[in-house]
Amino acid sequence: MKKIHITELVLRDGHQCQIATRLRTEDMLPICPQLDSLGFWSIEAWGGATFDACVRFLKEDPWERLKLLRKALPNSRIQMLLRGQNLLGYRHYSDDVVEAFVKQSANNGVDVFRIFDAMNDVRNLTTSIKAVKKYKKHAEGTLSYTTSPVNDIPYFVSLAKEMESYGCDTIAIKDMAGLLTPSATKELVTSLKKTISLPIHVHSHSTSGLASINLLTAVENGADIIDTCNSSFAEGASHPSTESIIAALEDLGYKTDIDIKKVEEISEQLKVVRKKYWQFESDYTGVDTRVLSNQVPGGMISNLSNQLKEQGALDRMNEVLLEIPRVREDLGYPPLVTPTSQIVGTQAVLNVLTGARYKSITNEVKSYFMGEYGKAPGKVNQKIQMMAIGEKKPLTSRPADLLEPELAKLKIEAEQITKSDEDILTYAMFPDVAKIFLQERNAGRIQPEPLLPKDNVFSSAQKYAPSEFNVTLHGETFHIKLTGSGYTGESKRPFYVSVDGISEEVLVETLHEVEVAKGKNFSKKLAQDNTKLVKPRPNHDGCITTAMPGTIIDVKVKIGDRVEAGDSVIVIEAMKMENEIQSTTSGIIVAIHVAKGDAVSPDETLLEIQPES
């Protein structure tokens, strides 16, 4: 009776797919002793989007999370997802940063490194693989599975052979979008087993509804390890449930040596925990067979719907899902996995929201066409490439070969806010976000995004009132977003809101008309006290606006500068991607209404140009 090994995903990929990566460490630790006793081949608990979510939303130190998990899982292999030369960020890092990151990850508790590249460019995996082997950890080379005219079985087998030659210990088939079918699974696993000598590890999302069949097919054709997720965060955009797969395997005559009753006990606890995160649940995390055409992976669909909701554009999700495969084809059929999923997804959103394809092109798409992420699997659209980079010649070498060592520079840049080597690496991943996080942490005033109390907010109503809306007073419109609330008695309640991106606290008292007047006075005072709240609305051709809400990360001009139509004047971050905003006309900059760090929305003027007559 063959033993099938199982990796449990609930501490990483499960909640990434179901609640936008929001599960907090405090809700992981209580179930760790039970997980640790079950004998999983590994427990995936770090990497992927968890690092970003910790710093950006949860305000947790991701390295501290890893240390706590290592202590709580003494008998288990902790597995992480590593994006090759991209590590856990959205760009390529120099080799010295990659090695330093792997070293610290290994020292702090990671045993298994699942290493992938969004382009399936093996050149982008070599430094990570060597570093993992140097620190005597398990290197799992990963095939980012996708379908297209250029992604066939011989292509994936050749990638696996190359990874084996670099010293990988296992090969993973990473079906991040749920595109595998039983026949494709059989053909791929069988071909790999005939060609390479390494154990095969299969990872398949349930988005299309086929993953459970795929895992069983993989096992029947020689796969050694499979990924499942505790049923509390399983199925749909996530993965087949651990309990169901254990039952199926044992019924088919395989053994797992995992006690299904104990897994069910963990599931009952986590089902209760999940209720705390109701605000991050999405209508787009169930079974959706459209994935077979749009190829949007589980982790991406959850975050994409959350981001569209924040922009008030959730009703345009179907348009975005139709646009994604078109953009992917233009880019030469890259697999949709971080960061290419964000690159393709964000560009698709821009194409939809601006009303014109490639009217606005993100910096990441421009970098992609320049070859800065690696070699595209297929031919790119030459017309779109010309729109993005003009006559510039794309790279042909490994992108990281052109990067100078940067670790020493990062240490100097961040020396005032970092306290450890881990802090420096956090800063390296997300400089702007990490700077705020580290400053707040050092000052002792760190505040995670609030978990809204579902049972207390508007509890007398059948449905919740909108949590995001515009309020117009005296001709000025303010964008209000409810971020949390408290409870101090029947007559008073503090609400924590974002007003045009500025955090404020509003105390609401149930005195009806009197309180309406108070609310007006509050808003007037807010507008008087903070001039940043009052950005003019576009009213002439020289008003420069943004196509989607975001944060200003650079203002590239100053008052008095002359610009040509098409010149880049502002850079914003939206959906974790940088987007350059171009001048719509030639002329002189006569007003600038924003600064670095400001939150902006499409109905605001960012700067004004006096057009040439």
C-alpha positions in Angstrom: 0.0 0.0 0.0 1.7 3.2 -1.2 1.8 6.2 1.2 0.7 9.5 -0.3 2.2 12.6 1.4 0.1 15.7 1.9 1.0 19.4 2.3 -1.6 21.4 4.3 -2.3 24.9 2.9 -4.7 26.4 5.3 -2.1 28.8 6.9 -1.2 30.4 3.5 -2.9 29.6 0.3 -6.3 28.7 1.8 -7.0 32.1 3.4 -5.2 33.9 0.6 -7.8 32.5 -1.8 -10.9 32.9 0.4 -10.4 36.0 2.5 -7.8 38.0 0.6 -4.9 36.8 2.8 -6.3 38.4 6.0 -5.9 35.6 8.5 -4.0 37.0 11.5 -1.2 35.2 13.4 -3.3 35.3 16.6 -5.8 33.0 14.8 -3.2 30.6 13.5 -1.3 29.8 16.6 -4.1 28.1 18.6 -4.5 25.3 16.0 -0.8 24.9 15.4 -0.2 22.1 18.1 -3.0 20.1 16.4 -1.6 20.6 12.9 1.9 19.7 14.2 0.7 16.4 15.5 -0.9 15.1 12.3 2.2 14.2 10.3 1.8 16.3 7.1 4.7 16.2 4.7 4.8 20.0 5.1 2.6 22.9 6.2 2.6 25.9 3.9 2.6 28.9 6.2 4.6 31.7 4.7 5.5 33.5 1.5 3.3 34.3 -1.4 1.0 37.3 -0.6 1.2 36.8 3.2 4.3 38.9 3.5 2.7 41.9 1.7 -0.6 41.5 3.6 1.2 41.4 7.0 2.9 44.7 6.3 0.3 46.5 4.3 -3.0 45.5 6.1 -2.4 43.5 9.2 0.5 45.5 10.5 2.2 42.4 11.6 6.0 41.8 11.3 6.1 38.9 8.8 9.4 37.7 10.3 7.9 37.6 13.8 5.0 35.6 12.3 7.5 33.1 10.9 9.4 32.8 14.3 6.1 32.2 16.2 5.0 29.6 13.7 8.4 27.9 13.9 8.0 27.6 17.6 4.4 26.4 17.4 5.2 23.8 14.7 8.4 22.1 16.1 7.8 18.7 14.4 6.6 20.0 11.0 8.4 21.2 7.9 7.3 24.8 7.3 7.0 25.5 3.6 7.0 28.9 1.9 6.2 30.1 -1.6 9.1 32.1 -3.1 8.9 34.0 -6.4 12.4 33.2 -7.6 14.3 36.4 -8.4 11.2 38.4 -7.3 11.4 36.9 -3.8 8.1 38.2 -2.3 8.0 41.5 -4.1 7.0 42.6 -7.6 10.4 43.2 -9.2 13.6 41.4 -9.7 16.2 41.8 -6.9 20.0 41.6 -7.1 21.6 38.3 -6.4 23.0 39.4 -3.0 19.4 40.4 -1.8 18.1 37.0 -3.0 20.7 35.1 -1.1 20.2 37.3 2.1 16.5 36.7 2.0 16.8 32.9 1.6 19.4 32.9 4.4 17.1 34.8 6.8 14.1 32.7 5.8 16.0 29.5 6.5 17.4 30.8 9.8 13.9 31.9 11.0 12.2 28.6 10.2 11.5 27.8 6.6 12.3 24.2 5.6 10.9 23.8 2.1 11.2 26.6 -0.5 8.7 26.2 -3.4 10.5 28.3 -6.0 8.7 29.5 -9.1 9.0 32.1 -11.8 6.0 33.9 -13.3 7.5 33.5 -16.8 8.7 30.0 -16.3 12.1 31.4 -17.1 14.5 29.0 -15.3 17.2 31.6 -15.4 15.2 33.5 -12.7 15.3 30.5 -10.4 19.0 29.6 -10.3 20.1 32.0 -7.6 17.3 31.0 -5.3 17.9 27.3 -5.8 21.6 27.7 -5.1 21.0 29.7 -2.0 18.5 27.2 -0.6 20.9 24.3 -1.2 23.7 26.4 0.4 21.7 26.7 3.6 20.8 22.9 3.5 17.1 23.3 2.9 14.7 21.7 0.5 14.5 23.3 -2.9 11.3 22.5 -4.8 11.5 23.6 -8.5 8.1 24.7 -9.7 6.3 24.5 -13.1 3.7 27.4 -13.3 1.1 25.5 -15.2 -1.0 27.2 -17.8 -2.5 26.5 -21.2 -1.8 28.3 -24.5 -0.5 27.6 -28.0 3.1 27.6 -26.6 2.6 25.9 -23.2 2.5 22.1 -24.0 3.7 18.9 -22.3 7.2 18.8 -23.9 7.7 22.4 -22.8 7.0 21.6 -19.1 9.0 18.4 -19.2 12.0 20.4 -20.6 11.6 22.9 -17.7 11.6 20.1 -15.1 14.7 18.5 -16.6 16.5 21.9 -16.3 15.4 22.4 -12.7 16.6 18.9 -11.8 20.0 19.7 -13.3 20.3 22.7 -10.9 19.9 20.5 -7.8 16.1 20.7 -7.0 14.9 18.1 -4.5 11.3 17.8 -5.8 9.3 19.2 -8.7 5.9 20.9 -8.2 3.2 21.3 -10.7 1.6 24.6 -9.7 -1.9 24.7 -11.2 -2.6 28.2 -9.7 -5.7 28.8 -11.8 -7.3 25.4 -11.8 -6.6 24.7 -15.4 -5.5 21.1 -15.2 -8.0 18.5 -16.5 -7.7 14.8 -15.6 -6.3 13.9 -19.0 -3.7 16.7 -18.9 -2.8 15.7 -15.4 -2.3 12.1 -16.4 -0.1 13.1 -19.4 2.0 15.6 -17.5 2.7 13.4 -14.4 3.4 10.3 -16.5 5.8 12.3 -18.8 7.6 13.7 -15.8 7.9 10.4 -14.1 9.5 8.9 -17.2 11.9 11.8 -17.7 13.1 12.8 -14.2 14.0 11.0 -11.0 12.6 13.5 -8.5 9.4 13.2 -6.5 6.4 14.9 -8.1 4.3 17.3 -6.0 0.9 18.4 -7.4 -0.9 21.7 -6.5 -4.3 22.3 -8.1 -6.9 25.0 -7.3 -10.6 24.0 -7.2 -11.8 27.0 -9.2 -13.0 24.9 -12.2 -14.3 22.1 -10.0 -11.8 19.6 -11.3 -9.0 19.7 -8.7 -10.1 16.7 -6.6 -10.3 14.5 -9.7 -6.9 15.9 -10.8 -5.2 15.0 -7.5 -6.5 11.5 -7.5 -5.5 11.1 -11.2 -2.0 12.4 -10.3 -1.7 9.9 -7.5 -2.8 7.0 -9.7 -0.1 8.0 -12.2 2.8 8.3 -9.8 2.6 11.6 -8.0 4.2 11.4 -4.6 2.9 14.5 -2.8 -0.3 16.5 -3.1 -1.6 19.8 -1.7 -4.9 20.1 0.2 -6.5 22.6 2.4 -8.5 22.2 5.6 -12.2 22.3 4.7 -12.8 25.5 6.7 -10.9 27.4 3.8 -11.2 24.8 1.0 -12.8 24.4 -2.4 -13.8 27.1 -4.9 -10.8 29.4 -5.6 -8.9 27.5 -2.9 -8.1 23.7 -2.9 -9.7 20.3 -2.4 -10.5 19.7 1.3 -7.9 17.8 3.3 -10.6 15.6 4.8 -12.3 14.6 1.5 -9.0 13.7 -0.1 -7.8 11.6 2.9 -11.1 9.7 2.7 -10.9 9.2 -1.0 -7.3 8.0 -0.9 -7.9 5.6 1.9 -11.0 4.3 0.0 -8.8 3.7 -3.0 -6.3 1.7 -1.0 -3.6 4.3 -0.4 -2.5 5.4 3.1 -1.8 8.9 4.4 -1.2 8.2 8.2 -3.3 11.3 8.9 -6.1 11.1 11.4 -9.2 12.5 9.7 -11.0 13.0 13.0 -8.3 15.3 14.2 -8.4 17.3 11.0 -12.2 17.7 11.4 -11.6 19.1 14.9 -9.3 21.8 13.5 -11.9 22.6 10.8 -14.6 23.2 13.4 -12.4 25.7 15.2 -11.4 27.5 12.0 -15.0 27.8 10.8 -15.7 29.9 13.9 -12.5 31.9 13.3 -13.4 32.6 9.7 -16.6 34.5 10.8 -14.4 37.3 12.1 -13.3 38.0 8.6 -16.7 38.4 7.0 -15.9 41.7 5.4 -13.2 40.1 3.2 -15.5 37.4 1.9 -16.1 37.6 -1.9 -18.8 36.5 -4.3 -15.9 35.4 -6.6 -14.3 32.6 -4.6 -16.6 29.7 -5.5 -16.5 27.3 -8.4 -16.3 29.2 -11.6 -15.8 27.2 -14.8 -15.0 30.5 -16.7 -11.5 30.1 -15.3 -10.9 27.6 -18.1 -11.0 30.6 -20.5 -10.0 33.6 -18.4 -7.3 31.7 -16.4 -7.6 33.9 -13.3 -6.0 32.1 -10.4 -7.6 31.6 -7.0 -5.5 34.1 -5.0 -5.9 36.7 -7.8 -9.7 36.5 -8.0 -10.2 37.1 -4.3 -7.9 40.2 -4.3 -9.1 41.4 -7.7 -12.7 41.5 -6.5 -11.7 43.2 -3.2 -9.7 45.9 -5.1 -12.6 46.5 -7.6 -15.0 46.8 -4.7 -12.7 49.4 -3.1 -12.9 51.4 -6.3 -16.6 51.2 -6.6 -16.3 49.1 -9.8 -17.2 45.6 -8.7 -20.1 45.6 -11.2 -17.5 45.6 -14.0 -15.8 42.4 -12.9 -17.2 40.4 -15.9 -15.7 43.0 -18.3 -12.3 42.6 -16.6 -12.5 38.8 -16.7 -13.1 39.0 -20.5 -10.3 41.5 -20.9 -7.6 39.5 -19.0 -7.1 36.8 -21.6 -6.8 39.4 -24.3 -4.1 41.2 -22.4 -2.4 37.9 -21.7 -2.3 37.1 -25.4 -0.8 40.5 -26.1 2.0 39.8 -23.6 2.9 36.4 -25.1 0.9 34.1 -22.9 2.6 34.4 -19.5 1.2 32.2 -16.7 -1.1 34.2 -14.5 0.7 34.0 -11.2 2.3 36.7 -9.1 3.6 39.1 -10.3 2.3 38.5 -13.9 -1.2 38.0 -12.6 -1.1 41.5 -11.1 0.6 42.9 -14.2 -2.0 41.5 -16.5 -4.9 42.0 -14.1 -4.2 45.6 -13.4 -3.7 46.4 -17.1 -7.0 44.7 -17.9 -8.7 46.9 -15.2 -7.2 50.0 -16.7 -8.3 49.0 -20.2 -11.9 48.6 -18.9 -12.1 51.6 -16.6 -10.5 54.1 -19.0 -12.8 53.0 -21.9 -9.8 52.5 -24.2 -7.4 49.6 -24.4 -3.8 50.7 -23.4 -4.8 54.3 -23.2 -2.9 54.1 -19.9 -0.1 51.6 -19.6 1.4 50.6 -16.2 5.1 50.9 -15.6 5.1 47.1 -14.9 3.7 46.4 -18.4 6.4 48.6 -19.9 9.1 46.7 -17.9 7.6 43.4 -19.0 7.9 44.4 -22.7 11.5 45.5 -22.0 12.3 41.9 -20.8 12.9 43.0 -17.3 10.9 40.0 -15.9 12.4 37.5 -18.2 11.6 35.9 -21.6 8.0 35.7 -22.6 6.8 32.2 -23.4 5.4 33.3 -26.7 5.5 36.1 -29.2 4.3 39.5 -27.8 2.0 41.9 -29.7 4.4 44.1 -31.5 1.9 47.0 -31.8 1.3 47.1 -28.1 5.0 46.7 -27.4 5.7 49.8 -29.5 3.0 51.7 -27.6 4.6 50.7 -24.4 8.4 51.1 -25.0 8.7 52.7 -28.4 12.0 51.9 -30.2 13.8 50.6 -27.1 15.4 47.2 -27.5 14.2 44.6 -25.0 16.8 42.7 -22.9 17.9 39.2 -24.0 20.1 38.3 -20.9 18.9 37.1 -17.5 17.4 40.4 -16.1 19.3 40.1 -12.7 22.7 40.0 -14.6 22.2 43.8 -15.2 21.5 44.5 -11.5 24.3 45.8 -9.3 24.5 44.5 -5.7 22.0 46.5 -3.7 22.0 45.2 -0.2 24.6 47.7 1.1 22.6 50.6 -0.4 19.4 49.3 1.1 21.0 49.2 4.6 22.0 52.9 4.2 18.6 54.0 2.9 16.8 52.3 5.8 19.2 52.6 8.6 17.1 55.1 10.5 14.0 52.9 10.7 15.4 49.3 10.7 16.6 47.3 13.7 17.6 44.0 12.2 18.7 42.3 9.0 15.1 41.1 8.6 13.8 44.7 8.7 16.2 45.6 5.9 14.7 42.8 3.8 11.2 44.0 4.6 12.1 47.4 3.4 13.6 45.9 0.2 10.4 44.2 -0.6 8.0 47.2 -0.3 10.0 50.4 0.4 7.1 52.8 0.7 4.7 50.5 2.6 7.5 49.1 4.8 8.7 52.6 5.7 5.3 53.5 7.2 5.0 50.1 8.9 8.5 50.3 10.5 8.1 53.9 11.6 4.7 53.1 13.2 6.1 49.9 14.8 9.1 51.8 16.2 6.9 54.5 17.6 4.6 52.0 19.3 1.5 53.2 17.4 0.9 50.4 15.0 -2.8 49.8 14.2 -4.0 46.9 12.0 -7.0 47.5 9.7 -10.1 47.0 11.7 -12.3 43.9 11.7 -15.8 45.2 11.5 -18.2 43.8 14.1 -20.8 42.2 12.0 -23.3 41.8 14.9 -23.0 45.4 16.1 -23.1 47.5 12.9 -26.6 48.5 12.0 -27.8 45.3 13.8 -31.5 46.2 13.5 -31.4 46.2 9.7 -31.7 43.2 7.4 -28.9 44.5 5.2 -25.9 46.6 6.0 -25.7 50.2 4.9 -23.0 51.1 2.4 -19.5 51.3 3.9 -18.3 53.6 1.1 -20.0 56.6 -0.4 -19.7 60.2 -1.5 -21.1 63.1 0.5 -21.7 66.5 -1.1 -21.8 69.6 1.0 -21.9 73.2 -0.3 -20.7 72.1 -3.7 -17.8 70.0 -2.4 -17.9 66.2 -2.6 -16.1 64.1 0.0 -15.3 60.4 -0.5 -16.2 58.6 2.8 -15.1 55.0 3.5 -16.1 53.3 6.8 -13.0 51.5 8.2 -14.3 50.5 11.6 -16.6 51.3 14.5 -16.7 51.0 18.3 -19.5 50.8 20.8 -19.8 53.0 23.9 -23.5 52.7 24.8 -26.9 53.0 23.2 -26.7 56.7 22.4 -23.1 57.0 21.2 -20.9 55.2 18.7 -17.5 56.2 17.3 -17.1 55.5 13.6 -13.6 55.4 12.1 -13.7 56.7 8.5 -11.4 57.7 5.7 -12.4 61.1 4.2 -10.6 61.5 0.9 -7.9 59.2 2.2 -7.5 61.0 5.5 -8.3 59.0 8.6 -10.8 60.6 11.0 -13.0 59.6 13.9 -16.7 60.6 13.9 -18.8 60.3 17.0 -22.4 59.6 16.1 -25.1 60.2 18.7 -28.7 59.0 18.1 -30.3 62.5 18.3 -31.3 62.5 14.7 -31.9 66.1 13.4 -29.5 67.6 16.0 -26.8 65.2 15.0 -27.4 65.8 11.3 -26.5 69.5 12.0 -23.5 68.4 14.0 -22.4 66.3 11.0 -22.6 69.3 8.7 -20.6 71.4 11.1 -18.0 68.7 11.4 -17.6 68.4 7.6 -17.3 72.2 7.2 -14.6 72.3 9.8 -12.8 69.3 8.2 -12.7 71.1 4.9 -11.4 74.3 6.5 -8.8 72.6 8.6 -7.3 70.3 6.0 -6.9 71.9 2.6 -5.8 68.6 1.1 -9.3 67.4 1.4 -10.6 70.0 -1.1 -9.2 69.1 -4.5 -10.8 70.9 -7.4 -13.0 68.9 -9.8 -11.9 68.8 -13.4 -13.4 71.7 -15.3 -11.1 72.4 -18.3 -9.0 70.4 -20.8 -5.8 71.1 -18.8 -7.0 69.2 -15.7 -5.0 66.0 -15.2 -6.9 63.2 -13.4 -6.4 59.5 -12.7 -8.4 56.6 -14.2 -8.6 54.7 -10.9 -8.1 55.4 -7.2 -4.6 55.1 -5.9 -1.7 56.7 -4.0 0.6 59.3 -5.3 4.2 58.0 -5.3 5.9 60.7 -7.4 5.1 64.1 -8.8 7.5 64.6 -11.7 6.9 68.2 -12.5 6.7 71.6 -10.7 4.8 74.8 -11.3 6.2 76.6 -14.3 7.5 73.6 -16.1 6.6 73.2 -19.8 5.3 69.8 -20.8 4.4 68.1 -24.1 1.2 66.1 -24.6 2.0 62.6 -23.6 4.8 63.5 -21.1 4.7 61.6 -17.8 3.8 64.0 -15.0 2.6 61.9 -12.0 3.1 58.3 -10.9 0.4 56.6 -8.8 0.2 53.2 -7.2 -3.1 51.4 -7.8 -3.7 47.7 -7.1 -0.1 47.4 -6.1 1.1 48.4 -9.6 2.7 51.7 -10.7 0.9 53.8 -13.3 2.3 56.8 -15.0 -0.2 59.6 -15.7 0.6 61.5 -18.9 -0.2 65.1 -19.8 -3.2 65.4 -22.0 -2.0 68.6 -23.6 1.1 70.7 -24.2 1.5 73.7 -22.0 2.7 75.1 -18.7 2.1 73.6 -15.3 0.1 76.3 -13.4 -1.2 74.3 -10.3 -0.3 71.1 -8.4 -3.0 69.8 -6.0 -1.3 66.7 -4.7 1.9 65.5 -3.1 3.6 62.2 -2.6 1.6 59.9 -0.3 -1.8 61.5 -1.1 -4.8 59.2 -1.8 -6.6 60.3 -5.0 -9.7 59.4 -6.9 -10.9 59.8 -10.5 -13.1 62.8 -9.8 -10.3 65.0 -8.6 -7.8 67.3 -10.4 -4.3 66.3 -9.6 -2.6 69.2 -11.5 -3.5 71.8 -14.0 -1.9 72.7 -17.3 -2.4 76.0 -19.1 -2.7 74.8 -22.7 -0.7 76.5 -25.4 -2.8 78.8 -27.6 
